[in-house]
């Protein structure tokens, strides 16, 4: 049985390996971990107003949800989970950020996380791999035009943030933890 614990050295090693696999600067990944969770594998943040969901059975984005559905105490009837999993667990899990790099549950599903329950994202290896996969996808889309600051804005606030610079404080916080600042694109 694993209880998902990792020493600081293990977290650094996990970050370095995942960053290398996904073509990312390891120091930046380590800094994202520090900003997002302080290196705590058990970090968890529910975000009940998060409105983007993933259809795990169809492997595509779930349909847009209404404000009433978002405010409801139960998921819409057409929102499905994996067989044997209560749709409530999947619905609320997709609206939370998990573990070291704090990927949203829905983002983890979008990026290929197939763990039966989203709380398995507390596994540091799985978590950092999904976080790096997400960061690398944004690097592919935004690095050339917006640099690493744009990539980090997208990671924290979505594509709109990359383009419209709606959260400039996030890349600044990550950069502050890297000697010499963010790498050049």
N, C-alpha and C positions, 0 to 999 in steps of 0.2 A: 504494500500500500504506500502510495506517495502522498505526502502532505504539502507538496509544492513549497519547499523552502529553498533558498539559494543564498549563499554568502555573497558579499560584495564582489569578491574575486570571481565567483561563478557567474554572476550577472554580467560582469565585464567580458568574460569569455563568451558567454551566450550572445551578447550584443556584437562582439567582434565577428564571430562566426556568421551570424545572420546578416550583418551588414555586408560582409564579404560576399556571401551568396547572392545578395540582391544588388550588388554594385553601389553600395552607399558608404559614405565616410564613417568609419566606426566611432570616431569621437562625437560625431553629430548624433548618432543613434544613442550612445551612452548619455549624451546631454538631454535628448528627448525623454529618456527614461527618468532622469533626475527631475526634469520639469514636470512631467506627467504624474509620477507616483513617488518620487523620492527613493526609487529603487525597491518599493514594497510590492512583492508579488501578490499580496492580498488586497491591494487598493481596489476600490469599487466605488462607482459614482452613478446613481440612478439619475436619468435625465428624462423625466416623464413627458416633456414637451417635444422630444425628438420625434419627428414625423416621417422618417424614411425607414421603410421596412423591407426585408428580404423574404421572398417566398421560397422556403427551403425545399419544397416538393417540386416546384417548377424550375428552380435554379435561375430566377430572374427577380427584378424588383417587384415588390408587392404593389398593388394599385395605390394611387393616392388615397389618403385617409382624410375624412372630414374632421372639422374641429370637434364635433360631437363624439365621433369615434375615438379621437385622441383623448378626450376628457372622460370617456366611459371607464367603468371599473373592470370591464372585461373586453377582450379583443373582439373584433368583428367576427361574425359566424364563418366568413369565408377565409379567415386567416388560419392556416394549418401549421402544425409542428411536425417533427419527425414522428413516425409511428411509435406509440407508447409514451409520448411526451405530451404533457398537458399544454394546450395552446397558450394558457396564461404564462407558463414558465418561459416559453419562447418569446411571446409578445413583450413581457417586461424585461426579459434578458436582452432583447435587441435594443431596448431603450436605456441601456446602462453601458458604461465604459468599464473595462476590466483590466486588472493587473498592471504590469510594469509600464507598457506603452499606452495603456488606456484606450485600446480600440473599442469603438462602439460594437455591441453585439451584432447589429445589422451589418456593419462594415466587415466584421470578421466573417460573417456568412457570405457576403458579396465576394470577399477575397479568398474564399475556398475553405473556411473552417467548417469541418463536418462533425465535430464532437457532438454527441447526442445532446448534452446540456451545455449552455454557454458558460457556466461557471468553470468548466474545464480550461477556460482561458487564463485561469490563475496558474496553470503550468507555465513556468517561465520560458521554456523552449518554444512551446506552441505560441505563446503570446508575442514574444519578440519576433518570431518568424512572420506572423500575421501583420504585426506593426510595420516591419520592414517591407513586406510585400506591398502594403498600402502606401507607405512613403515612397517606394520605388515607382509605383504606378503614377503618383503625382510628379515625381522627378521626370518621368518620361513625358508627361504633358506640359509641365511648367518650367522646368529648369532653364531651358534655352532662352525663354523670354523674360522670366521673372527672377531667375537665380534661386539659390537655396532659400532665401527669405520667402519667395513666393511659394516654393514647395512646402515649407513649414507652415505658412499661412493656410494653405489648402489642407494639410494634414490636421490642423487644429480646427479649422472653420469651414472646410469644404471648398469646392472650386470657386465659388463667388469671392471668397476671401482672398484667394490667390490673385485674381484679376483686379479686384477693387480695393485691395489693401485695407480690409476692414478690421484686421487684428494685428497691427504692426508690433504690438508688445510681445506676442508669442515668439517670433523669430529672435527678437532682442533678448528674451530670457534664455533661449537655447544658446544663442551666440555668446552670451556672457559667461557660459560655462566652458567655452572652448578657447584655449590659448590661441590668440591670433584671430579669433572670431570665426564666422562661417567660411567654409572653403569657397574659392572662386568657381563659378559655373564652368 
